[in-house]
């Protein structure tokens, strides 16, 4: 089977929260259509049960770059970027 005969799947990012958490989670899925991406999204959220809240499902056909680390949602004026990494969210 050649590469041309296989349906192309593109990257989709599912953004969601769990319960009352203030933290957003990003989960990659690969799908060949929006309908398939929505189905994979439903499966992903179902694994977390009723505590999962969908924020967004967005295609990234050219890829997605993430720097390893965490970023705070906001900074106070007395924080300095040189202080070190922000605290990790609770498990």
C-alpha positions in Angstrom: 0.0 0.0 0.0 1.4 3.4 -1.0 1.4 6.5 1.1 -1.0 8.1 -1.4 -3.7 5.4 -0.9 -3.8 5.8 2.9 -6.1 8.6 4.2 -4.1 11.4 5.8 -4.7 12.2 9.4 -4.0 15.6 10.8 -3.3 16.7 14.4 -6.2 18.0 16.5 -5.7 19.4 20.0 -8.4 18.8 22.6 -8.5 21.5 25.3 -10.4 20.6 28.5 -10.6 21.0 32.3 -11.3 18.4 34.9 -13.9 19.2 37.5 -13.5 22.6 39.2 -9.7 22.7 38.3 -8.4 26.0 37.0 -5.9 24.2 34.9 -6.5 23.5 31.2 -5.3 20.2 29.7 -4.2 19.7 26.1 -4.4 16.3 24.5 -3.4 15.5 20.9 -5.5 13.3 18.7 -5.0 12.4 15.0 -8.1 12.2 12.7 -8.9 12.3 9.0 -12.0 14.4 9.4 -13.7 16.7 11.9 -16.3 14.0 12.6 -13.6 11.5 13.5 -11.8 14.1 15.6 -15.1 14.8 17.5 -15.6 11.1 18.1 -12.0 10.7 19.4 -12.6 13.8 21.6 -15.8 12.2 23.1 -13.9 9.0 23.8 -11.1 10.9 25.5 -13.5 12.9 27.7 -15.6 9.8 28.5 -12.5 8.3 30.1 -12.5 11.1 32.6 -16.3 10.8 33.3 -18.5 13.7 34.1 -15.7 15.8 35.6 -14.3 16.6 32.1 -15.4 19.9 30.5 -14.5 20.5 26.8 -13.1 23.9 26.1 -12.0 23.6 22.5 -11.2 21.2 19.7 -8.9 22.7 17.1 -7.0 21.4 14.0 -3.3 22.0 13.6 -2.5 20.6 10.1 1.0 22.2 10.2 1.9 20.8 13.7 2.1 22.2 17.2 5.2 23.2 19.1 5.4 23.0 22.9 8.4 24.0 25.0 8.8 21.6 27.9 7.6 23.4 31.0 4.7 25.2 32.6 3.7 28.8 32.4 1.6 30.7 34.9 -1.7 32.2 33.7 -0.7 35.6 35.0 2.2 37.5 36.6 2.2 40.0 39.4 4.4 43.1 38.9 6.8 42.0 41.7 7.5 38.6 40.0 10.7 38.4 38.1 11.2 35.9 35.2 14.5 35.0 36.7 13.0 33.6 40.0 12.7 30.1 38.6 9.9 28.0 37.3 6.3 28.5 38.4 4.9 26.0 40.9 3.3 22.8 39.6 -0.4 22.4 39.9 -1.7 20.0 42.6 -2.2 16.4 41.3 
